[in-house]
Amino acid sequence: MEEFGIVLENGETVRGTVIAIAGDNLGSHCIGGFTENFSKSRHFCHYCLINRAMFESKGTELCPTRTKQSYQNSVSMSEGREICDGVKFDSVFNCLKHFHVCDPGLPPCLAHDLFEGVVSTDLALFIKQLVTVGKHFSYVQLNKNISSFKYSGSDLNNMPCEVKPDGEKLSGHAAQNWCLLRLFPLVIGDRIKNPLDDEFWQLCLKLRELVEMICAPKIDHDQVAYMKCLVEEYVHLRATLFPDAPLKPKHHFLLHYSELTLKLGPLIRLWSLQFESKHTYFKQCARKLRNFKNLGSTLAERHQLMQAYLSAGSIFPPDVQVAEADEFHSHLYNTCIQEAVRMQGIHDSAFVTLTATYKGTKYKTSMVVVVDYTDDVYTFGKI
């Protein structure tokens, strides 16, 4: 693609290259040639050269950023010897002309870093403090409010899970944890006695503000600068208020988000959650088949059969599907509707009311008109 490209029908040649490789931390480190042990390795970050001792003593500190030259020096020193600066081998993708794993070419995944990492552990920690120390509410009250809250839209499919008193982190997946953090002030905020004076509650709100800014689909340079200050303040307060709960490498990754946003744009565009959704089919298929001989071939065949089935019909059915129709008489409605009908020059005999289904929900129309005029069908009104 870089050298020869693709020749189009009009003779034009289009060339391309790799901009970034989306993945979680383990996958990115595996592809980039970095060490994959985040809990014990001395150098756990593929963005900078921080070591574990410095991170544990100064949680908000950042070390020099990795460059192509420093990466190559680490590769040459790691050959045949111990791992140097967390680099095990030279990534095969570095042979490309316009890509390197330190450009940065390995963006973070917000689903794993934030919602299944920092948010999952920290929000559970904050809730425990609000329950045991602040005595603002109990776990029973919190779970009752979570289950009785009126969710709408996409939140209906991502309702938060029950918060367990003995859990070190939230039990929900990424979208559920995000939903709980975003709606947390509405779910339980009225039970906080002195919200302005409670430092744990303020830290919870700071995490919510930080997550909303990081996940913004659009952001300008001034907001990125504010996000950098907000991350540093949050990590510092988190380490200060909870000295017995040490920071994790994912807290350090947050410190790089402002710089990565300036280089790669909004990070929400680069997370790997859509790939996780695609993997769900293969996971369910593998569990139901219960046959692990040549599993890759089996999954590929089943997936192609499913795609062929979907392609045989309409992949995207119409949003509104009409189920039945009844006669409509304008004199049964108020004068405003009668006047609108009269101005259109349509007779009562041309009217019908419809019962329609939209996204699985059945609706009755306020007024839908079908007109048979010169062998054409027109619609008038709205559902």
C-alpha positions in Angstrom: 0.0 0.0 0.0 2.8 2.5 0.8 5.0 1.7 -2.3 2.6 0.6 -5.1 -0.9 1.4 -3.8 -4.2 0.4 -5.5 -4.9 1.3 -9.1 -8.6 2.5 -9.5 -10.7 2.0 -12.6 -9.9 5.5 -13.8 -6.2 4.8 -13.6 -5.6 6.8 -10.4 -3.3 5.2 -7.9 -4.2 5.5 -4.2 -1.6 4.8 -1.6 -2.0 4.5 2.2 -0.3 3.5 5.4 -1.0 2.7 9.0 -1.9 5.6 11.3 -2.6 3.7 14.5 -3.3 0.2 15.8 -6.3 0.1 18.2 -6.2 -2.4 21.0 -6.1 -2.9 24.7 -2.9 -2.6 26.8 -1.9 -6.2 26.5 -2.4 -6.4 22.8 -0.7 -3.1 22.2 2.4 -4.2 24.2 2.4 -7.5 22.4 2.4 -5.9 19.0 4.8 -3.1 20.0 7.4 -5.4 21.4 7.0 -4.1 25.0 6.9 -6.1 28.2 3.5 -7.5 29.0 3.7 -7.8 32.8 2.0 -4.7 34.2 2.0 -5.7 37.8 5.7 -6.5 38.2 7.8 -5.2 35.3 10.0 -2.2 36.0 8.9 -0.3 32.9 5.2 -0.7 32.3 4.4 2.3 30.1 4.9 2.3 26.3 4.5 6.1 26.2 7.3 7.2 28.5 10.4 5.8 30.3 9.0 5.9 33.9 10.0 3.1 36.2 7.9 1.5 39.0 9.9 3.1 41.9 9.3 6.6 40.6 5.6 5.9 39.9 5.1 4.6 43.4 6.8 7.6 45.0 5.6 10.4 42.7 2.3 9.3 41.0 1.9 12.4 38.9 5.4 12.5 37.5 6.1 11.9 33.8 9.4 10.8 32.4 10.9 11.6 28.9 8.7 10.3 26.1 9.8 7.3 24.1 11.2 8.2 20.7 12.3 6.1 17.7 15.9 6.5 18.7 15.4 5.5 22.3 13.3 2.6 21.2 16.0 1.3 18.8 18.6 1.8 21.6 16.5 -0.3 23.9 16.1 -3.0 21.2 19.8 -3.2 20.5 20.6 -3.5 24.3 17.9 -6.1 24.8 19.2 -8.5 22.2 20.5 -11.6 23.9 20.4 -9.9 27.3 17.8 -8.8 29.9 14.9 -6.6 28.8 16.0 -3.0 28.6 13.6 -0.1 29.4 10.6 -2.5 28.9 11.4 -3.3 25.2 11.7 -7.0 24.3 12.0 -6.9 20.5 11.6 -4.6 17.5 8.0 -4.6 16.3 7.4 -5.8 12.8 5.3 -2.7 12.1 8.3 -0.4 12.5 9.5 -1.5 9.0 6.8 0.7 7.5 7.9 4.1 6.1 5.4 6.3 7.9 4.5 4.4 11.1 6.3 3.6 14.3 4.9 2.3 17.6 6.4 5.4 19.4 4.8 8.0 17.1 2.4 7.3 19.0 1.0 4.5 17.0 -0.6 2.5 19.8 -3.4 4.6 21.2 -5.1 3.7 24.5 -8.5 2.0 24.8 -10.8 4.0 27.1 -13.0 1.0 27.7 -10.2 -0.9 29.4 -8.2 2.0 30.9 -11.2 4.0 32.2 -14.4 2.0 32.6 -13.0 -1.4 33.3 -9.9 0.0 35.1 -9.9 3.4 36.9 -13.7 3.9 37.1 -14.4 0.3 38.1 -11.9 0.3 41.1 -12.0 4.0 42.1 -15.8 4.4 42.1 -16.2 1.2 44.2 -13.7 2.7 46.6 -15.5 6.0 46.8 -18.8 4.3 47.4 -17.3 2.3 50.2 -16.1 5.5 51.9 -19.4 7.2 51.4 -21.2 4.2 53.0 -18.8 3.3 55.9 -17.2 6.7 56.7 -19.7 9.3 55.6 -22.8 7.3 56.5 -24.7 9.0 53.7 -26.5 5.9 52.5 -26.3 2.1 52.6 -25.6 -0.5 49.9 -29.2 -1.6 50.0 -30.5 2.0 49.4 -28.0 2.5 46.6 -28.9 -0.8 44.8 -32.6 0.0 45.2 -32.1 3.4 43.6 -30.1 1.8 40.8 -32.8 -0.7 40.0 -35.7 1.7 40.3 -34.1 4.5 38.3 -35.9 5.3 35.0 -33.4 4.7 32.3 -34.0 5.7 28.7 -32.3 5.4 25.3 -29.1 3.4 25.2 -29.0 3.3 29.0 -31.8 0.7 28.9 -29.4 -1.8 27.4 -26.5 -0.8 29.8 -28.2 -0.6 33.1 -25.7 -0.7 36.0 -25.1 -3.8 37.9 -25.7 -4.2 41.6 -22.8 -2.8 43.7 -21.5 -5.5 46.1 -20.4 -4.4 49.6 -17.3 -6.7 49.6 -16.3 -6.0 46.0 -13.0 -4.3 45.2 -14.4 -3.1 41.8 -17.7 -2.8 40.0 -19.1 -5.9 38.5 -20.5 -4.4 35.3 -18.9 -4.2 31.9 -17.5 -1.0 30.4 -20.8 0.6 29.2 -22.5 -0.3 32.5 -19.8 1.3 34.6 -19.9 4.4 32.4 -23.7 4.6 32.8 -23.4 4.3 36.6 -20.7 7.1 36.9 -22.6 9.4 34.6 -25.9 9.0 36.4 -24.5 8.6 39.9 -25.3 12.1 41.1 -29.0 11.6 40.0 -29.2 8.1 41.5 -27.9 8.9 45.0 -26.8 12.5 45.1 -29.8 13.7 47.2 -28.6 11.6 50.1 -25.2 13.3 50.4 -25.5 15.4 53.6 -22.9 18.2 52.9 -21.8 17.7 49.3 -19.5 20.7 49.2 -17.6 19.6 52.3 -17.4 15.9 51.6 -14.0 15.4 49.9 -14.8 11.8 48.8 -18.0 13.0 47.0 -16.1 15.9 45.4 -13.5 13.4 44.2 -16.3 11.3 42.7 -17.6 14.3 40.9 -14.1 15.2 39.6 -13.8 11.7 38.2 -17.1 12.1 36.4 -16.1 15.4 34.9 -12.8 14.0 33.9 -14.4 11.0 32.1 -16.9 13.2 30.3 -14.1 15.4 29.0 -11.9 12.5 27.9 -14.8 10.8 26.1 -15.9 14.0 24.4 -16.3 13.4 20.6 -15.1 17.0 20.0 -12.6 19.0 22.1 -10.5 22.1 21.5 -7.0 23.0 22.6 -8.1 25.0 25.7 -10.2 22.1 27.0 -7.2 19.7 26.4 -5.1 22.0 28.6 -7.8 22.0 31.3 -8.1 18.2 31.0 -4.3 17.8 31.7 -4.7 19.9 34.9 -7.8 17.9 35.9 -6.1 14.6 35.5 -3.0 15.6 37.5 -5.3 17.0 40.3 -7.4 13.8 40.3 -4.4 11.4 40.5 -2.8 13.5 43.2 -6.0 13.6 45.3 -6.7 9.9 44.7 -3.2 9.0 46.1 -3.6 11.5 49.0 -7.0 10.4 50.2 -6.4 6.7 49.8 -2.8 6.0 50.8 -3.6 2.3 51.6 -4.9 1.8 48.0 -1.9 2.3 45.8 -2.2 3.7 42.3 -2.3 1.4 39.4 -0.5 1.7 36.0 -3.8 2.7 34.4 -3.8 5.9 36.6 -0.4 6.7 35.0 -1.8 6.2 31.5 -4.3 8.9 32.2 -1.5 11.4 32.5 -0.7 10.9 28.8 -4.2 11.4 27.6 -3.9 15.2 27.0 -0.8 14.8 24.8 -2.3 11.8 23.0 -5.5 13.8 22.3 -3.5 16.6 20.7 -1.7 14.0 18.4 -4.6 11.6 17.7 -7.7 13.6 18.3 -10.6 12.5 20.6 -9.6 9.2 22.0 -13.2 7.9 22.0 -12.7 7.4 18.3 -9.9 4.9 18.8 -11.2 2.6 21.6 -11.6 -1.1 20.9 -15.1 -1.6 22.3 -16.6 -2.1 18.8 -14.2 -5.0 18.3 -15.3 -6.5 21.6 -18.9 -6.4 20.4 -17.8 -8.2 17.2 -16.0 -10.8 19.3 -19.2 -11.5 21.3 -20.6 -13.6 18.4 -17.5 -15.8 18.2 -17.4 -16.3 22.0 -21.1 -17.3 22.1 -20.6 -19.6 19.1 -17.6 -21.3 20.7 -19.5 -21.9 23.9 -22.5 -23.4 22.2 -20.6 -25.6 19.8 -18.6 -27.3 22.5 -16.2 -28.5 19.9 -12.6 -27.1 20.0 -11.1 -29.1 17.2 -9.9 -26.7 14.5 -12.0 -24.0 16.2 -10.8 -21.2 13.9 -12.1 -23.0 10.8 -15.4 -23.7 12.5 -16.0 -20.1 13.6 -14.9 -18.7 10.2 -17.4 -21.0 8.4 -20.3 -20.2 10.8 -19.6 -16.5 10.6 -19.6 -16.5 6.8 -22.9 -18.5 6.7 -24.4 -15.9 9.0 -23.2 -13.0 6.8 -24.6 -14.8 3.8 -27.9 -15.2 5.5 -28.0 -11.5 6.4 -27.0 -10.4 2.9 -29.8 -12.5 1.4 -32.5 -10.2 2.6 -32.7 -6.6 3.8 -29.9 -6.0 6.3 -31.5 -2.7 7.4 -35.3 -3.1 7.5 -37.4 0.1 7.5 -37.7 1.8 10.8 -41.5 2.0 10.6 -43.4 -1.2 9.7 -47.1 -0.8 9.1 -49.1 -3.6 10.6 -52.8 -2.6 10.0 -54.9 0.2 8.8 -58.4 1.5 9.8 -60.7 4.1 8.1 -60.3 7.7 9.2 -63.1 10.3 9.6 -62.0 13.9 10.0 -65.2 15.0 11.6 -64.3 13.0 14.7 -61.3 15.4 15.3 -61.0 19.0 16.3 -61.4 22.0 14.0 -57.6 22.5 13.6 -57.2 19.0 12.1 -60.3 19.5 10.0 -58.9 22.8 8.6 -55.5 21.2 7.8 -57.3 18.4 6.0 -59.5 20.8 4.0 -56.5 22.9 3.0 -54.9 19.8 1.5 -58.0 19.2 -0.6 -58.2 15.5 0.5 -61.5 13.7 1.1 -62.3 11.6 4.1 -62.6 8.5 2.0 -58.8 8.8 1.3 -57.9 8.7 5.0 -56.7 5.7 7.1 -55.2 5.5 10.5 -52.3 3.1 10.9 -50.8 0.9 13.7 -47.0 0.9 13.2 -44.1 -0.8 14.9 -40.9 1.2 15.5 -37.8 -0.5 17.0 -39.9 -3.2 18.5 -42.5 -0.8 20.1 -46.1 -0.7 18.8 -47.6 2.8 18.2 -50.9 4.1 17.0 -50.7 7.2 14.8 -52.3 10.5 15.7 -53.1 11.0 12.0 -51.6 9.2 8.9 -53.2 9.7 5.6 -52.8 7.5 2.5 -54.0 9.1 -0.7 -54.6 7.1 -3.9 -54.1 9.8 -6.6 -53.4 9.0 -10.3 -52.1 5.6 -9.4 -49.5 7.0 -7.0 -49.5 6.6 -3.2 -48.8 9.6 -1.0 -48.6 10.0 2.8 -49.8 13.0 4.8 -49.3 13.7 8.5 -46.9 12.1 10.9 -46.7 9.4 13.5 
